Amino acid sequence: MNVVLFEDDLVLKLYPMAVGRPAFEISCGSYRLLDLVGRLGDSVTALVRPHLRDVMTADNPELARGVPDREGTLLLVNARLVPTAGVLHDLKRLITEGRHGTVRSGESLAAALVDVRDLALTENLAAGELTSQVEQLPLESIDLELPLLDYPHDVIRHHQTALAENLADRLATGDYGEIADGVFAAPGAVLGQYVVSDTTDGPIVLDRDANIGPYCYLSGPAYIGPHARVIEHAAIKDGVALGHTTKIGGEIEASIIEPYTNKQHHGFMGHSYLGSWVNLGAGTCNSDLKNTYGQVGMEYAGRKVTTGMQFIGCIIGDYAKTAVNTSIFTGKTIGACAMVYGFVTTNVPSFVNYARSFGQVTEVPVDVMIATQARMFERRGVKQRPCDVQLLRDMYDLTRHERQLAEKPLSW
């Protein structure tokens, strides 16, 4: 089976999460969609936005092979599909039944099973061209529920409902041993002394070489990724998923933290998403509940969106940094490569120094971020490549509208 992941035009609504990564690399419920579709077939390729191609080729060269031009069946999977074990099961059923057709989520194409011979495949085929061809084929509509991520807060919402299911899938397919009641560890994982764990609502899964310091509190369901470190006296509770090589302290609740991010000091972070290479200064806290206890409204690209959710914290893009004692108000987004100080009472654009408490919001030059990236990478033993530098330059250009939002809102 040949599988093609594709990004549609609505992926832009997932900013700042998706400005520097394909949508299929956004973590939700401890999985990325990329982690799951690899179980579907021998060949998985991806059609992504142009600025992501070089990094994707360097990190996952097999994804950049292009759409296979040969006979057979092709499964198209929208990169915004929610990565759950249940979705994987439904995609497997679609393949097994072999019915050529399309699956929709609202107005969007969520998946399609087609005959390769019905498509005109060319080199460097864009996702829009491929899906346009599929839409013109006389395919039946298949009744299957495949949810998509429409906005960043949807990642938090689906994470809370999918984490326990996804952890059960991990335990069924991975190499884990039970080291305490409801606590499962992969080889090399360490559980410190005097750790209190509560697995009433779900398991706690420690992946390979994860390290939990002494005197911590862990409440399931929770996932601690490979080489992640939880600092002593930390509280990890009510649905947390930590990516690989993260360093976490303080109190974390119902949140997703992507790889290489540091939040190792005291402070509360709840119902939030932190991208990769984020660093939160000591005492940084966010609010995830309005004083009125009402539903949280979000604002994306100047447009107000009703979430239907009572608890939402913050959405923080890759490479963002906060100073000590930064306070982030409910339901705020912080853009990629932003430097944040004081009280965050509004959304923060990408590539800015944000210090509204002191009357200052200035632009961060992209060359400053390139130098910062080099120093961060060196600390973690990661080599900075030309494609990493170019990605930062592209992210800077692609988010220029955010820094001019008051003058000209972005339209979708």
C-alpha positions in Angstrom: 0.0 0.0 0.0 1.3 3.5 -1.0 0.4 6.2 1.5 0.7 9.9 0.7 0.4 12.5 3.5 -0.7 15.9 2.1 -1.0 19.4 3.6 -4.1 21.3 2.4 -4.5 25.1 2.3 -6.2 25.1 5.8 -3.0 24.1 7.5 -2.2 27.8 7.8 -4.9 28.0 10.4 -2.7 25.9 12.7 -0.1 28.7 13.1 2.0 29.1 15.2 2.1 25.3 15.7 2.6 24.6 12.0 4.8 27.4 10.8 8.0 25.4 11.1 6.8 21.9 10.9 4.4 19.8 8.8 1.0 19.3 10.4 1.6 15.6 10.6 4.5 16.3 13.0 2.3 18.1 15.6 2.0 15.9 18.7 -1.4 15.1 20.1 -2.1 12.4 22.6 1.6 11.5 22.6 1.5 10.5 18.9 2.2 12.4 15.7 0.3 11.3 12.6 3.6 10.4 11.0 4.2 7.9 13.8 0.9 6.1 13.0 0.7 6.1 9.2 4.0 4.2 9.0 2.0 1.1 10.1 -0.2 1.3 7.0 2.0 0.4 4.2 5.5 -0.1 2.8 5.7 3.3 1.2 4.9 6.6 2.9 5.6 9.9 1.2 4.6 13.4 1.9 3.6 16.6 0.1 4.3 19.6 2.2 4.6 23.4 1.9 7.7 24.5 -0.2 9.6 26.0 2.8 9.5 22.6 4.7 10.8 20.4 1.9 14.5 20.7 2.6 14.2 20.0 6.3 11.8 17.2 5.7 14.2 15.7 3.2 17.1 16.0 5.6 15.2 14.5 8.6 13.0 11.9 6.8 14.4 11.3 3.3 12.0 8.5 2.7 9.1 11.0 2.8 10.5 13.0 0.0 10.5 10.3 -2.6 7.4 11.8 -4.3 4.2 10.2 -5.3 4.8 6.7 -6.7 4.1 6.5 -10.4 3.1 2.9 -10.8 0.1 0.6 -10.7 -1.7 0.0 -7.5 -3.9 1.7 -4.9 -3.0 5.0 -3.3 -4.2 6.1 0.2 -4.2 9.9 0.6 -4.2 11.1 4.2 -4.7 14.7 5.2 -1.8 15.9 7.4 -4.3 17.5 9.8 -5.9 14.2 10.7 -6.0 13.7 14.5 -3.4 11.1 15.4 -5.2 8.5 17.5 -5.2 4.7 17.6 -8.9 4.8 16.6 -8.1 6.8 13.5 -5.4 4.3 12.6 -7.9 1.4 13.0 -10.3 3.2 10.7 -7.7 3.8 8.0 -6.7 0.1 8.2 -10.3 -0.8 7.7 -10.5 1.5 4.7 -7.6 -0.3 3.2 -8.8 -3.8 4.0 -12.3 -3.1 2.4 -10.5 -1.7 -0.7 -13.4 0.6 -1.6 -12.2 3.4 -3.8 -13.7 6.6 -2.5 -13.3 9.8 -0.4 -13.8 10.5 3.3 -14.7 14.1 4.2 -14.5 16.0 7.5 -16.8 19.0 7.0 -15.8 20.5 3.7 -12.2 19.1 3.8 -10.9 16.0 2.2 -9.7 13.8 5.1 -8.7 10.7 3.2 -9.1 9.0 -0.1 -8.5 5.6 -1.6 -7.8 5.8 -5.4 -6.3 3.9 -8.2 -2.9 5.3 -9.2 -3.8 4.9 -12.9 -6.6 7.4 -12.5 -4.1 10.2 -11.6 -1.7 12.2 -13.7 1.3 12.1 -11.5 4.2 14.4 -12.3 7.5 15.2 -10.7 7.3 17.8 -7.8 3.5 17.4 -7.7 1.9 19.9 -5.3 -0.6 18.8 -2.8 -3.3 21.1 -4.2 -2.8 19.6 -7.7 -3.1 16.0 -6.3 -6.3 16.7 -4.3 -7.8 18.6 -7.2 -7.4 15.6 -9.4 -9.0 13.4 -6.7 -11.9 15.7 -6.3 -12.7 15.4 -10.0 -12.8 11.6 -10.0 -16.2 9.8 -9.9 -15.5 8.4 -6.4 -18.1 7.3 -3.9 -18.4 9.1 -0.6 -17.4 6.8 2.3 -19.2 7.3 5.6 -16.3 7.2 8.1 -15.5 9.6 10.9 -11.9 11.0 10.5 -11.6 14.2 12.5 -9.2 17.0 11.5 -7.4 19.6 13.4 -8.9 23.0 12.4 -7.4 25.3 15.0 -4.6 25.1 17.5 -7.0 24.7 20.4 -8.3 21.5 18.7 -4.9 19.9 19.5 -5.5 20.5 23.2 -9.1 19.3 23.0 -8.3 16.0 21.2 -5.2 15.4 23.3 -7.3 15.2 26.4 -9.6 12.6 24.9 -7.0 10.6 23.0 -4.1 10.3 25.4 -5.4 7.3 27.4 -6.4 5.4 24.2 -3.0 6.1 22.6 -1.1 5.0 25.7 -3.0 1.7 25.7 -1.9 1.3 22.1 1.7 2.1 23.0 1.7 -0.5 25.8 0.1 -3.1 23.4 2.8 -2.6 20.7 5.9 -1.5 22.6 8.5 -2.9 25.0 7.4 -1.8 28.4 7.5 -3.4 31.8 5.4 -2.5 34.8 7.7 -1.1 37.5 4.9 0.1 39.8 1.2 -0.1 39.9 0.1 1.3 36.5 3.5 2.7 35.8 5.2 1.2 32.7 8.8 1.8 31.7 10.9 1.1 28.6 14.5 0.0 28.9 16.7 2.6 30.5 13.9 4.6 32.1 14.5 5.6 35.8 11.9 6.3 38.4 13.4 8.3 41.3 12.9 7.7 45.0 9.8 8.9 46.9 7.8 9.4 43.7 4.0 9.4 44.2 2.0 8.0 41.3 -1.8 8.0 40.7 -3.0 5.8 37.8 -6.7 5.9 38.7 -7.5 7.6 35.4 -4.9 6.0 33.2 -1.4 4.6 33.0 1.9 6.5 33.3 4.3 5.5 30.5 8.1 6.2 30.7 9.8 5.8 27.3 13.4 4.7 26.9 16.0 6.5 29.0 13.4 8.8 30.6 14.3 10.0 34.0 12.0 11.0 36.9 13.7 12.8 39.7 12.9 12.2 43.4 9.9 13.6 45.2 7.8 14.0 42.1 4.0 13.6 41.7 2.8 11.8 38.6 -0.9 11.4 37.7 -2.0 9.4 34.7 -2.6 9.3 31.9 0.8 10.6 31.2 3.6 10.0 28.7 7.2 10.8 29.4 9.2 10.7 26.1 12.6 9.2 25.3 15.5 10.9 27.2 13.0 13.3 28.9 13.9 14.5 32.3 11.4 15.5 35.0 13.1 17.6 37.7 12.7 16.8 41.4 9.6 18.0 43.2 7.7 18.4 39.8 4.0 17.7 39.4 2.9 16.0 36.2 -0.8 15.5 36.2 -4.2 15.1 34.4 -3.0 14.2 30.9 0.6 15.4 30.0 2.7 14.2 27.1 6.4 15.2 27.0 8.4 14.9 23.8 11.9 13.5 23.7 14.8 15.3 25.3 12.6 17.7 27.2 13.5 19.0 30.7 10.5 19.7 32.9 9.9 21.0 36.4 7.2 22.8 38.3 3.5 22.0 37.8 2.3 20.8 34.4 -1.3 19.9 33.7 -3.1 18.5 30.6 -0.4 19.8 28.2 1.8 18.8 25.2 5.5 19.7 25.2 7.4 19.1 22.0 11.0 17.8 21.8 14.0 19.8 23.1 11.9 22.2 25.2 12.9 23.3 28.7 10.5 24.2 31.5 12.6 23.1 34.3 11.8 25.7 37.0 8.9 26.4 39.3 5.7 27.7 37.7 2.3 26.4 36.4 1.6 25.4 32.8 -1.8 24.1 32.1 -3.9 23.0 29.1 -1.2 24.3 26.8 1.0 23.4 23.8 4.7 24.2 23.8 6.6 23.8 20.5 10.2 22.6 20.1 13.3 24.5 21.5 11.1 26.6 23.8 12.6 27.8 27.0 10.5 29.1 29.9 12.2 31.2 32.5 11.8 30.5 36.2 8.4 31.5 37.6 6.7 31.6 34.2 3.0 30.8 34.7 -0.1 30.7 32.5 -3.8 30.9 33.2 -6.1 28.2 31.7 -9.4 29.3 33.3 -11.3 32.6 33.0 -12.3 34.3 36.2 -15.9 34.0 35.0 -15.5 30.2 34.5 -16.9 30.7 31.0 -15.8 29.3 27.7 -12.5 30.6 26.4 -12.5 32.4 23.1 -9.3 32.5 20.9 -8.2 34.9 18.4 -6.3 33.7 15.3 -5.0 36.1 12.6 -7.4 38.8 13.9 -10.4 36.5 13.8 -12.2 35.6 17.0 -13.1 31.9 17.3 -15.4 30.2 19.8 -13.8 27.1 21.3 -16.5 25.6 23.4 -13.8 24.8 26.0 -13.6 26.0 29.6 -9.9 25.2 30.0 -7.4 26.5 27.5 -4.0 27.8 28.4 -1.5 29.1 25.8 -0.1 28.0 22.4 3.6 28.7 22.1 5.5 28.3 18.8 8.9 26.8 18.2 12.0 28.7 19.6 9.9 31.1 21.8 11.5 32.2 25.1 10.0 33.7 28.3 11.8 35.8 30.9 11.6 35.0 34.6 8.1 35.5 36.2 6.4 35.9 32.9 2.6 35.7 33.3 0.5 34.5 30.3 -3.2 35.3 30.3 -5.9 32.7 29.3 -6.1 31.6 25.7 -3.1 33.5 24.3 -0.8 32.5 21.4 2.9 33.2 21.4 4.5 33.1 17.9 7.6 31.3 16.8 10.9 32.8 17.8 9.2 35.4 20.1 11.0 36.7 23.2 8.4 37.5 26.0 8.7 39.5 29.2 6.3 40.6 31.9 2.5 40.2 31.4 1.2 38.6 28.2 -2.3 40.1 27.8 -2.5 39.8 24.0 -1.4 37.4 21.3 2.3 37.7 20.5 3.5 37.8 16.9 6.4 35.7 15.8 9.9 37.2 15.8 9.3 40.0 18.3 10.5 41.2 21.7 7.3 41.5 23.6 7.4 43.6 26.7 4.1 45.5 26.7 4.3 45.9 30.5 7.2 48.2 29.8 5.7 49.7 26.7 7.9 47.9 24.2 7.3 45.6 21.3 10.2 45.4 18.8 11.2 43.0 16.0 13.7 40.2 16.6 16.1 40.2 13.6 16.3 36.7 12.0 20.1 36.7 12.2 19.7 36.9 16.0 17.5 33.8 16.0 20.0 32.0 13.7 22.8 32.7 16.2 20.6 31.7 19.1 19.6 28.4 17.3 23.3 27.6 16.8 24.1 28.0 20.5 21.0 26.0 21.5 21.8 23.2 19.1 25.4 23.0 20.3 24.3 22.6 23.9 22.2 19.5 22.9 24.8 18.1 20.6 22.7 18.9 17.5 24.4 20.2 14.3 23.0 23.3 12.7 22.5 22.6 9.0 22.0 25.0 6.2 18.4 23.8 5.9 17.8 24.7 9.6 19.1 28.3 8.9 17.0 28.6 5.8 13.9 27.4 7.6 14.3 30.2 10.1 14.6 32.7 7.3 11.5 31.3 5.7 9.6 31.4 9.0 10.5 35.0 9.4 9.2 35.9 5.9 6.0 33.8 6.3 5.1 35.4 9.6 5.7 39.0 8.5 2.0 39.5 8.3 1.7 38.9 12.1 3.9 41.9 12.8 1.7 44.0 10.5 -1.6 42.5 11.6 -3.1 45.7 12.9 -2.7 47.2 9.4 -3.6 44.2 7.3 -5.2 41.1 8.8 -4.4 37.7 7.2 -7.4 36.2 5.4 -8.0 32.5 4.9 
